[in-house]
């Protein structure tokens, strides 16, 4: 069955706006909580519902804030074949070289990470519970976005190479189908001594994966039966044409589980940015900020979830 460009555009309207995909952002923020040291874990576990739910708040702001979208990406290839040799890391230096308008046009995710990092540091210093949770959720979102290869290229949806729909396939459809079986544990949160350099490091790594994301899907399209590429699936109560399970599985195999690797890295990075901000704030006592401790049943559920996550077998999510 041949799928029209109009159908693909409709699919994008539903899925493209969700960045990593709502499901993946929820998972990344939630599982990052389990990478934290004991001194932080109690507070974050007690508020894991907020951290999870607000993992997508940054995406929702796109609908009301015209300045929000560039904070989620960096079209690095606009700056050349070796962009990270050319782009100054310090914002002021980058503005002098390229202008603020240019930077905002082609994306600012590494600087968004730095900005939200220091918002979290200041919230820790102020013992501001709401500020800590909000900044943590937002910081987690931008760090996760920087781990997505398609957020580092102007060809973010394959639209420049006749691969329209790639964004939703890579960031939403595949994680929704397979992430429950990903081994996402990469160890305990570590201290980051330079948040901006770390943000650029993440972006550089994601940029190196762009060619593979595009090239491997082109290769798959040449061999996969066209009539089996899409199937009818339910999104909520609505039936739409989406990529088939078999097609997604074949693409994931070709990429050698790239999504799992990037998601695992994102989870550890999010936890590490949270941990580093807490350290830089002087390691305030977060236990004093827990006003409504979890019930015994809720705590047992979270402990079970954490144990499964750290076992490396399956990354659970409820």
C-alpha positions as CSV (number, residue, x, y, z in Angstrom):
1,X,0.0,0.0,0.0
2,X,1.4,3.4,-1.0
3,X,1.2,6.1,1.7
4,X,0.6,9.6,0.5
5,X,2.6,12.6,1.6
6,X,-0.6,14.0,3.1
7,X,-0.9,11.0,5.4
8,X,2.8,11.2,6.4
9,X,2.3,14.9,7.2
10,X,-0.7,14.0,9.4
11,X,1.4,11.5,11.2
12,X,4.1,14.1,11.8
13,X,1.6,16.5,13.2
14,X,0.7,14.0,15.9
15,X,4.1,12.7,16.7
16,X,6.8,15.2,15.7
17,X,5.9,17.8,18.3
18,X,6.8,15.3,21.0
19,X,10.6,15.5,20.7
20,X,12.1,12.2,22.0
21,X,8.4,11.2,22.2
22,X,6.4,11.7,25.4
23,X,6.9,8.1,26.3
24,X,10.7,8.3,26.1
25,X,10.9,11.6,28.0
26,X,8.7,10.2,30.8
27,X,11.0,7.1,31.0
28,X,14.3,9.0,30.9
29,X,13.4,11.4,33.7
30,X,11.9,8.7,35.8
31,X,14.7,6.3,35.5
32,X,17.3,9.0,36.1
33,X,16.0,9.2,39.6
34,X,17.4,5.8,40.3
35,X,21.0,6.9,39.4
36,X,21.1,9.4,42.3
37,X,23.1,9.0,45.6
38,X,21.2,8.3,48.8
39,X,21.3,11.9,50.0
40,X,19.3,12.9,46.9
41,X,17.3,9.8,46.2
42,X,14.7,10.2,49.0
43,X,13.6,13.6,47.8
44,X,13.5,12.6,44.1
45,X,11.7,9.3,44.8
46,X,9.1,11.1,46.9
47,X,8.5,13.5,43.9
48,X,9.0,11.0,41.1
49,X,5.5,11.5,39.9
50,X,6.1,15.2,39.3
51,X,9.5,14.6,37.7
52,X,7.9,12.1,35.3
53,X,4.8,14.1,34.5
54,X,6.6,17.3,33.9
55,X,9.3,15.7,31.6
56,X,7.2,16.9,28.7
57,X,6.4,20.4,30.0
58,X,9.1,21.9,27.8
59,X,7.5,20.5,24.7
60,X,4.1,21.8,25.7
61,X,5.5,25.3,26.0
62,X,6.1,25.3,22.2
63,X,2.4,25.9,21.8
64,X,2.5,29.2,23.8
65,X,6.1,30.4,23.6
66,X,7.5,31.2,20.1
67,X,11.0,31.2,21.5
68,X,10.8,27.7,22.9
69,X,11.4,25.5,19.9
70,X,15.1,26.3,19.3
71,X,16.0,25.3,22.8
72,X,15.4,21.7,21.8
73,X,17.9,21.3,19.0
74,X,21.1,22.5,17.3
75,X,21.3,22.3,13.5
76,X,25.0,21.7,13.7
77,X,25.5,21.0,10.0
78,X,24.5,24.6,9.2
79,X,27.9,25.6,10.5
80,X,29.8,23.2,8.2
81,X,31.1,19.6,8.0
82,X,33.1,20.0,11.2
83,X,30.8,22.3,13.1
84,X,32.1,21.7,16.6
85,X,35.5,23.0,15.6
86,X,33.9,26.3,14.6
87,X,31.1,26.9,17.1
88,X,32.3,28.7,20.2
89,X,31.1,27.1,23.4
90,X,30.6,30.3,25.3
91,X,27.3,32.0,24.4
92,X,28.8,35.5,24.2
93,X,31.5,34.3,21.8
94,X,29.0,32.5,19.6
95,X,26.8,35.6,19.5
96,X,29.8,37.7,18.4
97,X,30.7,35.2,15.7
98,X,27.3,34.3,14.3
99,X,24.7,36.8,15.8
100,X,22.0,35.9,18.3
101,X,19.4,35.7,15.5
102,X,21.4,33.1,13.7
103,X,21.9,31.0,16.9
104,X,18.2,31.1,17.7
105,X,17.3,30.1,14.1
106,X,19.5,27.1,14.1
107,X,19.1,25.9,17.7
108,X,20.5,26.5,21.2
109,X,20.1,23.2,23.1
110,X,23.6,23.1,24.6
111,X,23.1,26.6,26.0
112,X,19.6,25.7,27.2
113,X,21.1,22.9,29.2
114,X,23.6,25.3,30.8
115,X,20.9,27.8,31.6
116,X,18.6,25.3,33.2
117,X,21.5,23.7,35.0
118,X,22.2,27.0,36.9
119,X,18.5,27.5,37.5
120,X,18.6,24.1,39.3
121,X,21.7,25.1,41.3
122,X,20.0,28.3,42.4
123,X,16.8,26.4,43.4
124,X,18.9,24.0,45.5
125,X,20.6,27.0,47.2
126,X,17.3,28.6,47.9
127,X,15.8,25.3,49.3
128,X,12.9,25.9,46.8
129,X,11.1,22.6,46.5
130,X,9.0,23.7,43.5
131,X,11.9,25.4,41.8
132,X,14.1,22.2,42.2
133,X,11.4,20.0,40.8
134,X,10.6,22.3,37.9
135,X,14.2,22.9,37.0
136,X,15.0,19.2,37.3
137,X,12.2,18.2,34.9
138,X,13.1,20.9,32.4
139,X,16.8,20.2,32.5
140,X,16.1,16.5,32.0
141,X,14.1,17.3,28.9
142,X,16.8,19.3,27.2
143,X,19.6,16.9,28.1
144,X,17.5,14.1,26.7
145,X,16.9,16.0,23.5
146,X,20.6,16.6,23.0
147,X,21.0,12.8,22.9
148,X,18.9,12.5,19.7
149,X,20.8,12.5,16.5
150,X,18.0,14.1,14.5
151,X,18.1,17.1,16.9
152,X,21.6,17.9,15.5
153,X,20.8,18.3,11.8
154,X,18.8,20.5,9.5
155,X,17.6,17.2,7.9
156,X,15.7,16.5,11.2
157,X,12.9,14.7,9.5
158,X,14.7,13.3,6.5
159,X,12.8,15.9,4.5
160,X,16.0,16.8,2.6
161,X,16.6,13.3,1.4
162,X,13.0,12.1,0.7
163,X,12.8,10.3,4.1
164,X,9.8,12.3,5.5
165,X,8.5,10.8,8.7
166,X,11.9,9.7,10.0
167,X,11.6,11.9,13.1
168,X,8.5,10.3,14.4
169,X,9.8,6.8,13.5
170,X,13.1,7.2,15.4
171,X,12.0,9.2,18.4
172,X,8.5,8.0,19.0
173,X,7.4,4.8,17.3
174,X,10.5,2.6,17.9
175,X,10.9,3.6,21.7
176,X,7.1,3.1,22.2
177,X,7.4,-0.4,20.7
178,X,10.6,-1.7,22.2
179,X,11.9,0.5,25.1
180,X,10.3,-1.8,27.7
181,X,12.9,-4.3,26.8
182,X,15.9,-2.0,26.8
183,X,18.7,-2.4,29.3
184,X,19.0,1.3,30.3
185,X,21.2,1.1,33.4
186,X,24.6,2.6,33.0
187,X,25.7,3.1,36.6
188,X,25.5,5.9,39.2
189,X,25.3,9.6,38.6
190,X,28.7,11.2,38.3
191,X,29.9,14.7,38.9
192,X,30.2,17.0,35.8
193,X,32.8,19.7,36.4
194,X,31.8,21.8,33.3
195,X,28.1,21.6,32.4
196,X,28.5,23.5,29.1
197,X,31.4,21.4,27.9
198,X,29.4,18.3,28.8
199,X,26.4,19.6,26.9
200,X,28.6,20.2,23.8
201,X,30.1,16.7,24.2
202,X,26.7,15.1,24.2
203,X,25.8,17.1,21.0
204,X,29.0,16.1,19.3
205,X,28.3,12.4,20.0
206,X,24.8,12.7,18.7
207,X,26.0,14.5,15.6
208,X,28.3,11.6,14.7
209,X,25.2,9.3,14.6
210,X,23.2,11.4,12.1
211,X,24.7,9.8,9.0
212,X,23.9,6.3,10.3
213,X,20.3,7.2,11.2
214,X,19.7,8.5,7.6
215,X,21.8,6.0,5.6
216,X,20.4,2.9,7.3
217,X,16.8,3.9,6.8
218,X,17.5,4.5,3.1
219,X,19.1,1.1,2.9
220,X,16.1,-0.5,4.6
221,X,13.6,1.2,2.3
222,X,15.3,-0.4,-0.7
223,X,14.8,-3.9,0.6
224,X,11.7,-3.9,2.9
225,X,8.4,-4.8,1.1
226,X,6.6,-1.5,0.5
227,X,3.2,-3.0,1.2
228,X,4.4,-4.0,4.7
229,X,6.0,-0.7,5.8
230,X,2.8,0.7,7.3
231,X,-0.1,-0.7,9.3
232,X,-3.2,0.7,11.0
233,X,-2.6,1.3,14.7
234,X,-4.6,2.9,17.5
235,X,-3.3,6.2,18.9
236,X,-5.7,6.7,21.8
237,X,-9.1,6.2,20.3
238,X,-8.0,7.2,16.8
239,X,-6.9,4.7,14.1
240,X,-4.0,6.0,12.0
241,X,-1.4,4.7,9.5
242,X,1.9,4.2,11.3
243,X,5.1,2.3,10.7
244,X,4.6,-1.4,11.1
245,X,6.1,-3.4,13.9
246,X,8.2,-5.5,11.5
247,X,9.6,-2.4,9.7
248,X,10.5,-0.8,13.1
249,X,12.2,-4.0,14.3
250,X,14.2,-4.3,11.1
251,X,15.3,-0.7,11.3
252,X,16.3,-1.1,15.0
253,X,18.4,-4.2,14.1
254,X,20.2,-2.3,11.3
255,X,21.0,0.5,13.8
256,X,22.3,-2.1,16.3
257,X,20.0,-0.8,19.0
258,X,21.1,2.9,18.7
259,X,18.0,4.1,20.6
260,X,18.8,1.9,23.5
261,X,22.4,3.3,23.7
262,X,21.2,6.9,23.4
263,X,18.5,6.4,25.9
264,X,20.8,4.7,28.4
265,X,23.3,7.6,28.0
266,X,20.5,10.2,28.4
267,X,19.3,8.6,31.7
268,X,22.8,8.6,33.2
269,X,23.4,12.2,31.9
270,X,20.2,13.5,33.3
271,X,21.0,12.0,36.7
272,X,24.5,13.4,36.5
273,X,23.4,16.9,35.8
274,X,21.0,16.8,38.7
275,X,23.7,15.4,41.0
276,X,26.3,18.0,39.9
277,X,23.9,20.9,40.4
278,X,23.2,19.6,43.9
279,X,27.0,19.4,44.6
280,X,27.6,22.9,43.2
281,X,24.8,24.2,45.4
282,X,26.7,23.0,48.5
283,X,24.8,19.6,48.9
284,X,21.8,21.0,50.8
285,X,19.8,18.6,53.0
286,X,16.9,17.6,50.7
287,X,15.3,15.4,53.3
288,X,14.0,18.5,55.0
289,X,12.1,19.4,51.8
290,X,10.0,16.1,51.7
291,X,6.7,17.2,53.1
292,X,4.5,14.2,52.1
293,X,6.4,11.0,52.3
294,X,5.4,8.1,50.1
295,X,3.0,5.5,51.4
296,X,4.4,2.0,52.2
297,X,2.8,0.6,49.1
298,X,4.1,3.4,46.8
299,X,7.6,3.0,48.2
300,X,7.6,-0.7,47.7
301,X,6.5,-0.2,44.1
302,X,9.3,2.3,43.4
303,X,11.9,0.0,45.1
304,X,10.8,-2.9,42.9
305,X,11.0,-0.7,39.8
306,X,14.5,0.5,40.8
307,X,15.7,-3.0,41.5
308,X,14.5,-4.2,38.1
309,X,16.1,-1.2,36.4
310,X,19.5,-1.7,38.1
311,X,19.4,-5.4,37.3
312,X,19.9,-4.5,33.6
313,X,17.1,-6.9,32.5
314,X,14.2,-4.6,31.6
315,X,13.7,-0.9,32.2
316,X,10.2,-0.9,33.8
317,X,7.7,1.9,33.4
318,X,4.2,2.4,34.7
